[in-house]
Amino acid sequence: MVVFLTSLFIAGFLSVGGLIPHTVDARQSVIKVSGSSTVLPIVARAAEAFSAHHPDIRVLVNPGGSGVGVKSVGHHLVHIGMVSRRILDDEKIALPKADFRIHVIGRDAVACVISSEIHDAGVTSLAKEDIRKIYLGEVTNWRQVGGPDREIITIDKEAHRGTRHVFMEYFFGTSQVKTLGVDLVTGSNNEQRTKVALSDTAIGMLSYAWLNNDVVGVDIRDGNGILALTDENVRNGIYPMVRDLSLVTDGMPNDLSRKFIAFLLGPDGQRIVREMGYVPVR
Amino acid sequence: MTPWFLGISFLISSSLAGIILVFLISGSLPIFEKYGWEFIFGEEWYVGETYGALPMIYGTTVVTGIALGIALPLGIGTAVVTSEVVGRRMRYILKSVMEIMAGVPGIVYGLLGMLLVTTWIRDLFGLVDGNCLLTAGLLLGVMILPTVMTLSEDAIHVVPNFYREQAYALGLQTHEVIIYAVLPQAIPGILGAIFLGTTRAMGETVAVMLVIGSLDRIPDPFYNLFAPAQSIASKIGREAAESIGVGLHWNALVALGLILFGMVMTLTWLAERVGWTGRLQ
């Protein structure tokens, strides 16, 4: 018994220390990707297609937000980061050794979204100033902006999310805004969409490709013009919150990563970008 | 003879606790140097500007309180019935179900909570939205119920029959036997069960994160359980990946971890003191 326990114990130690080889297929190379949940659907689908062409390469994709993407690449935790906004000055200062290279793979818009019930009740566009006031807590009822007499559930996103960044920079000129009118904070696009859909009186922000019947984008009134949320306006950049979806590497990508990025920029990859609801760059 | 590997196991286990504590303290030093008590009593958290932990401490305390308010009566009540009233076969079934439930991961409760419980709570209480302290507490209560129930049941079940026989011999009714003879003997074990449930509730991350609303604000008025809030664990869960290892933001999150650690340690200490004799000394 003692011998048995002892050997178990030693085996435990060795496997923790990595002395007993793990049973991972050594012939498979791995590309690790993490970051923006906006870019993730494209990369996840592309990873499947890419691995079908290259059975010896595995692509591991994890969500977390643009901030996570930048930091993970900077700390060499992953090979490729996914970002849905520009890289911030703060991030460059925090990671002085990193030499970020941006590879734009598609375009997207950030939409201001509302629950379909409110849209059906007649709120199809909102003034830029109204949206600002809603997030600052100065407007709290849909009646104040031409809707039904219902309290507004204002949904924000975690501070480091790329979607929030683009949204707040457009409405407030800075992402460091204190949104005192907020009721809920969510993380990924998926969580945001679910919470808006489950509510019948919510406003939030969502990547264009994630809109559906329950979560509807609104047009934005800026000055006298209406900036309509249409495919056409996203493609030609008339809709304001259009952004690049990028992969980021530290320095030149290694051979494996370069192959994967080239695949995304090629015809198959760009078709996936379109299929996922985003706008291709080529 | 004490086998040598037992000694080694002991050393590893005890040094692990030490390592975690050292990590938490050293990681949170910068934030306490800069903000001192203001970190604990501050109510605002804006990354890069100011860090205040009070809303999170408040959230953790309240959701744990609600969870206990649900899990204690239900768990101990079920435990008493399972051990003392129902037959052996029924007990086996109840225990198996509870033990399976105790192993369900938090994310499953979280998703169920987000998709079902938030809308139930909203419709039941006529709220504008169901992501709030009450929903999080309720969900946690359901999560820790199996732990509280099954461990309390164990404690009650192992009380020797001698006590029951004596009590019956004195002419006591079944409920009197349970209250005056069985439960007092089981109290240390029941306290242990409550303690384990409490710490699981305090540390639960993802289930709370999905239903509490994640708003770093103490509700107004503070006893409004229908308001969104934030717990320590859900705050760390939301922001840790983004701040990995560098900067004051990271120090602030580690300090939150230290506060949670301190809260759990205080509870452990209390539980041991109470558990010794079954009452506060």
Contacts between the chains, C-beta under 8 A, distances in Angstrom:
chain1	res1	chain2	res2	distance
A	2	B	3	5.9
A	5	B	3	7.7
A	5	B	5	6.5
A	6	B	5	5.8
A	9	B	5	5.3
A	9	B	8	7.7
A	9	B	9	7.8
A	64	B	241	4.8
A	64	B	242	7.2
A	65	B	241	7.5
A	65	B	242	6.1
A	67	B	242	4.2
A	68	B	241	4.8
A	68	B	242	5.2
A	68	B	244	7.8
A	71	B	242	6.8
A	71	B	243	7.7
A	71	B	244	5.3
A	71	B	246	8.0
A	72	B	244	7.4
A	75	B	244	6.3
A	75	B	245	7.3
A	77	B	244	7.6
A	90	B	48	7.4
A	94	B	246	6.1
A	94	B	247	6.3
A	150	B	128	7.7
A	151	B	128	4.7
A	153	B	128	5.8
A	153	B	129	4.8
A	158	B	214	7.8
A	158	B	238	5.5
A	158	B	239	6.9
A	158	B	242	7.4
A	159	B	46	8.0
A	159	B	47	5.5
A	159	B	239	7.8
A	160	B	47	7.7
A	160	B	239	7.4
A	160	B	242	4.2
A	176	B	46	7.5
A	176	B	48	7.1
A	176	B	49	7.7
A	178	B	46	6.5
A	182	B	215	6.5
A	183	B	129	6.4
A	183	B	213	6.9
A	183	B	215	6.7
A	183	B	228	5.8
A	184	B	129	6.9
A	184	B	131	5.4
A	184	B	213	4.7
A	184	B	214	6.7
A	184	B	215	6.4
A	184	B	228	5.6
A	185	B	213	7.0
A	185	B	214	4.0
A	185	B	215	5.6
A	185	B	238	7.6
A	186	B	214	7.0
A	187	B	238	6.4
A	191	B	210	7.4
A	194	B	114	6.7
A	194	B	115	7.5
A	195	B	114	7.8
A	195	B	131	7.1
A	198	B	114	7.7
A	198	B	115	7.4
A	198	B	118	6.6
A	198	B	119	6.0
A	198	B	130	8.0
A	199	B	128	8.0
A	199	B	129	5.7
A	201	B	128	6.3
A	201	B	129	7.9
A	202	B	129	7.6
